[in-house]
Amino acid sequence: LGMLAGATVSTSILLGYNTVTFGSPWDMGYFHEDLEQFRIVHSSSNRLGLRSPNWAILGPLLWSEHRGLLVFAPPLLLAVPGWLVLGGRRRWKSLMVSLGVCSTVLLVNLSYPEWTGGWSTGPRLLLPLIPFAMIPIAELMTIRCRVLPIAFFLLSVAGGIEMTLFQGVGGRIPPAVEVAPAAFAYEHPLREIVWPMWQEGLRFDRNLSSIWFAEELRDQPGSWRWVQFLPLVSFQVLGGAVLLRALRPQKSSETADGTREERGSRVARSS
């Protein structure tokens, strides 16, 4: 009920915008496309532009270097064993919500001709499933195994470094040339576009450091201009450390009825 109440507010604003702009709450911006490639997709007979699922792009959507979800968000590799743990522990509600939402978002993306999401980093249209894919990963982390948190940490660091590299040069990677697997403008964008730009300092996206220290950065050779991102990375590391300290399990304590309980365990279970 709380989720519905919150969604009603934002949905009402969106429907009001559609009414003011297009004359009807159910008339959306995609129904009035100027670009030919989108006008073909969103026709008068098929407003949403969805077709039958194109299973040929399943691989490119999940593990290709061009748009693969698991390449740009490697911690999600742990979602599959997490779903198995949820099933083994008979946590059917959590399993149904997580697996159901992830499957639905993936199926919609497979059914959309402009599946790459345009000029972006990674599979932009799959972003809504990420929070729901974290549910089984959180369950997996409750298993007493030191390897799991280490694996999650390393995968998270790898993904963070990769995203920083892409966003540092703007993150606007060209989409596929045509809707077919392996028909990409840049099949390996990290190696073909992003990393060469960082090495040579050709073009970095504007940020606070480049604005405040513009003259100092101009005097630096191209191969050293990446130092402008050190404040951002330091801030992210600091934020992660604060979160880890705030959420770490606390020592067990004696409860009123004489039993011992680990403080924070109920929080972990509810999360």
C-alpha positions as CSV (number, residue, x, y, z in Angstrom):
1,L,0.0,0.0,0.0
2,G,2.8,2.4,0.8
3,M,4.5,1.6,-2.5
4,L,1.2,2.2,-4.4
5,A,0.7,5.5,-2.6
6,G,4.2,6.7,-3.5
7,A,3.8,5.6,-7.1
8,T,0.4,7.4,-7.4
9,V,2.0,10.8,-6.7
10,S,4.7,10.4,-9.4
11,T,2.3,8.8,-11.8
12,S,-0.3,11.6,-11.4
13,I,2.4,14.2,-12.2
14,L,3.4,12.3,-15.3
15,L,-0.3,11.9,-16.4
16,G,-0.8,15.6,-15.8
17,Y,2.2,16.4,-18.0
18,N,0.9,14.2,-20.8
19,T,-2.5,16.0,-20.6
20,V,-1.0,19.5,-20.7
21,T,1.5,18.6,-23.5
22,F,-0.4,16.2,-25.7
23,G,-4.0,16.6,-24.7
24,S,-4.5,13.2,-23.1
25,P,-3.0,11.5,-20.0
26,W,-2.4,8.3,-22.0
27,D,-0.6,10.1,-24.9
28,M,3.2,9.9,-24.3
29,G,6.2,11.6,-25.9
30,Y,7.2,8.4,-27.7
31,F,4.0,8.7,-29.7
32,H,5.3,11.9,-31.3
33,E,8.8,11.0,-32.4
34,D,10.6,13.2,-35.0
35,L,13.5,10.8,-35.6
36,E,12.8,8.3,-38.3
37,Q,14.3,5.4,-36.5
38,F,11.9,5.8,-33.6
39,R,8.9,6.7,-35.7
40,I,9.3,3.3,-37.4
41,V,9.3,1.6,-34.0
42,H,6.5,3.6,-32.3
43,S,3.9,3.5,-35.1
44,S,0.2,4.4,-34.9
45,S,-0.6,0.7,-34.8
46,N,2.0,-0.1,-32.1
47,R,2.4,2.9,-29.7
48,L,4.8,1.2,-27.3
49,G,6.9,-0.3,-30.1
50,L,7.1,-3.7,-28.6
51,R,7.5,-6.8,-30.8
52,S,8.0,-10.5,-30.3
53,P,11.1,-11.2,-28.2
54,N,14.3,-11.3,-30.2
55,W,16.3,-14.0,-28.5
56,A,19.3,-13.4,-30.7
57,I,20.2,-10.3,-28.6
58,L,20.1,-12.1,-25.3
59,G,23.8,-12.7,-25.3
60,P,24.7,-9.1,-26.3
61,L,22.4,-7.8,-23.6
62,L,23.9,-9.9,-20.9
63,W,27.6,-10.6,-21.5
64,S,28.9,-8.7,-24.6
65,E,31.5,-6.0,-24.2
66,H,29.3,-3.6,-26.1
67,R,26.2,-3.7,-23.9
68,G,26.4,-6.7,-21.6
69,L,24.8,-6.2,-18.2
70,L,27.1,-8.6,-16.4
71,V,30.1,-6.8,-18.0
72,F,29.1,-3.4,-16.7
73,A,27.6,-4.6,-13.4
74,P,29.8,-7.7,-12.6
75,P,28.4,-8.1,-9.0
76,L,25.1,-9.2,-10.6
77,L,26.9,-12.5,-11.4
78,L,26.1,-13.5,-7.8
79,A,22.3,-13.1,-8.4
80,V,22.0,-16.6,-9.9
81,P,23.4,-18.5,-6.8
82,G,21.4,-16.1,-4.7
83,W,18.2,-17.1,-6.3
84,L,19.1,-20.8,-5.6
85,V,19.7,-19.9,-2.0
86,L,16.3,-18.1,-1.8
87,G,14.6,-21.2,-3.2
88,G,16.5,-23.6,-0.9
89,R,15.4,-21.6,2.1
90,R,11.8,-21.5,0.8
91,R,11.7,-17.7,0.7
92,W,9.2,-17.8,-2.1
93,K,7.9,-14.2,-1.9
94,S,11.4,-12.7,-2.2
95,L,12.2,-15.1,-5.0
96,M,9.1,-14.4,-6.9
97,V,9.5,-10.6,-6.6
98,S,13.1,-10.6,-7.6
99,L,13.1,-13.2,-10.3
100,G,9.7,-11.9,-11.7
101,V,10.8,-8.3,-12.0
102,C,14.2,-9.1,-13.5
103,S,12.6,-11.5,-16.0
104,T,9.9,-9.0,-17.0
105,V,12.4,-6.1,-17.5
106,L,14.7,-8.4,-19.6
107,L,11.7,-9.7,-21.7
108,V,10.6,-6.1,-22.4
109,N,14.1,-5.2,-23.5
110,L,14.3,-8.2,-25.8
111,S,11.0,-7.1,-27.3
112,Y,12.1,-3.6,-28.1
113,P,13.8,-3.0,-31.5
114,E,16.0,-0.1,-30.2
115,W,17.3,-2.5,-27.6
116,T,20.7,-0.8,-27.0
117,G,19.1,2.2,-25.2
118,G,20.8,4.7,-27.6
119,W,24.1,6.5,-26.9
120,S,24.9,5.2,-23.5
121,T,27.1,3.1,-21.3
122,G,25.9,-0.5,-20.9
123,P,22.3,-1.7,-21.3
124,R,20.4,1.4,-20.2
125,L,17.0,-0.2,-20.5
126,L,17.9,-3.0,-18.0
127,L,18.8,-0.5,-15.2
128,P,15.3,-0.9,-13.4
129,L,16.1,-4.6,-12.6
130,I,19.3,-3.9,-10.7
131,P,17.8,-3.2,-7.2
132,F,15.7,-6.4,-7.5
133,A,18.7,-8.4,-8.6
134,M,20.4,-7.3,-5.3
135,I,17.8,-9.1,-3.2
136,P,19.2,-12.6,-3.9
137,I,22.8,-11.3,-3.5
138,A,21.9,-9.9,-0.1
139,E,20.5,-13.4,0.8
140,L,23.7,-15.0,-0.5
141,M,25.9,-12.8,1.7
142,T,24.2,-14.3,4.8
143,I,26.0,-17.6,4.2
144,R,29.0,-18.0,6.5
145,C,31.7,-18.2,3.8
146,R,34.6,-15.7,3.6
147,V,35.0,-16.2,-0.1
148,L,31.6,-14.7,-0.9
149,P,32.1,-11.2,0.6
150,I,35.6,-11.0,-0.9
151,A,34.2,-12.0,-4.4
152,F,31.4,-9.4,-4.1
153,F,34.0,-6.7,-3.1
154,L,36.3,-7.5,-6.0
155,L,33.5,-7.6,-8.5
156,S,32.2,-4.3,-7.1
157,V,35.6,-2.6,-7.4
158,A,36.0,-3.9,-10.9
159,G,32.6,-2.5,-11.9
160,G,33.3,0.8,-10.2
161,I,36.6,1.3,-12.0
162,E,35.0,0.4,-15.3
163,M,32.1,2.8,-14.8
164,T,34.5,5.6,-13.8
165,L,36.5,5.1,-16.9
166,F,33.4,5.3,-19.1
167,Q,31.7,8.2,-17.3
168,G,35.1,10.1,-17.3
169,V,34.9,10.4,-21.1
170,G,31.2,11.1,-21.2
171,G,29.7,7.6,-21.3
172,R,28.0,8.2,-24.6
173,I,28.9,5.0,-26.5
174,P,27.3,4.7,-30.0
175,P,24.5,2.1,-30.3
176,A,24.4,-0.9,-32.6
177,V,24.5,-0.1,-36.3
178,E,21.5,-2.5,-36.8
179,V,19.4,-4.7,-34.6
180,A,21.5,-7.8,-34.9
181,P,24.1,-9.5,-32.7
182,A,27.7,-8.5,-33.4
183,A,26.7,-5.6,-35.7
184,F,28.1,-2.9,-33.4
185,A,29.6,0.5,-34.1
186,Y,32.2,-0.4,-31.4
187,E,32.1,-4.0,-30.4
188,H,34.8,-3.4,-27.6
189,P,34.2,0.2,-26.5
190,L,36.4,0.0,-23.4
191,R,39.4,-1.0,-25.5
192,E,38.5,0.9,-28.7
193,I,37.3,4.2,-27.3
194,V,37.5,4.7,-23.5
195,W,41.0,3.4,-22.5
196,P,42.8,5.2,-25.4
197,M,41.1,8.5,-24.3
198,W,42.3,8.0,-20.7
199,Q,45.8,7.2,-21.9
200,E,46.2,10.2,-24.1
201,G,43.9,12.6,-22.1
202,L,42.1,13.5,-25.3
203,R,38.7,14.4,-23.9
204,F,37.3,14.2,-20.3
205,D,33.8,15.1,-19.2
206,R,33.5,18.3,-17.2
207,N,33.6,17.9,-13.4
208,L,34.2,20.0,-10.4
209,S,38.0,19.4,-10.5
210,S,38.3,20.4,-14.2
211,I,36.2,23.6,-13.5
212,W,38.1,24.7,-10.3
213,F,41.6,23.8,-11.6
214,A,41.2,24.4,-15.3
215,E,44.5,26.2,-15.7
216,E,46.5,23.7,-13.7
217,L,45.0,20.8,-15.7
218,R,45.8,22.5,-19.0
219,D,49.5,22.7,-18.1
220,Q,49.5,18.9,-17.4
221,P,50.5,16.5,-20.2
222,G,47.6,14.5,-21.6
223,S,48.7,11.3,-19.9
224,W,48.3,12.9,-16.5
225,R,45.0,14.7,-16.8
226,W,43.2,11.7,-15.2
227,V,44.3,13.1,-11.8
228,Q,41.2,15.3,-11.9
229,F,39.1,12.2,-11.0
230,L,41.0,11.4,-7.8
231,P,38.7,13.7,-5.6
232,L,35.6,11.9,-6.9
233,V,37.1,8.4,-6.3
234,S,38.3,9.5,-2.8
235,F,34.8,10.7,-2.0
236,Q,33.3,7.4,-3.2
237,V,35.7,5.3,-1.2
238,L,35.0,7.4,1.9
239,G,31.3,7.0,1.4
240,G,31.7,3.3,1.1
241,A,33.8,3.1,4.3
242,V,31.2,5.1,6.2
243,L,28.4,2.7,5.0
244,L,30.4,-0.4,5.9
245,R,31.1,1.0,9.4
246,A,27.5,2.0,10.0
247,L,26.1,-1.3,8.8
248,R,28.6,-3.8,10.3
249,P,27.2,-6.4,12.6
250,Q,27.6,-5.6,16.3
251,K,28.5,-7.9,19.1
252,S,25.9,-10.1,20.7
253,S,24.2,-8.8,23.8
254,E,22.1,-10.2,26.6
255,T,18.4,-9.7,26.2
256,A,15.8,-9.2,28.9
257,D,14.8,-12.8,29.0
258,G,18.4,-14.0,29.3
259,T,18.9,-15.1,25.7
260,R,21.7,-13.7,23.6
261,E,21.0,-11.9,20.4
262,E,23.3,-10.4,17.8
263,R,22.4,-6.7,17.5
264,G,21.8,-5.8,13.9
265,S,20.8,-9.3,12.9
266,R,17.1,-8.4,12.6
267,V,18.1,-5.5,10.4
268,A,20.1,-7.8,8.2
269,R,17.2,-10.2,8.0
270,S,14.7,-7.5,7.1
271,S,17.0,-6.1,4.5
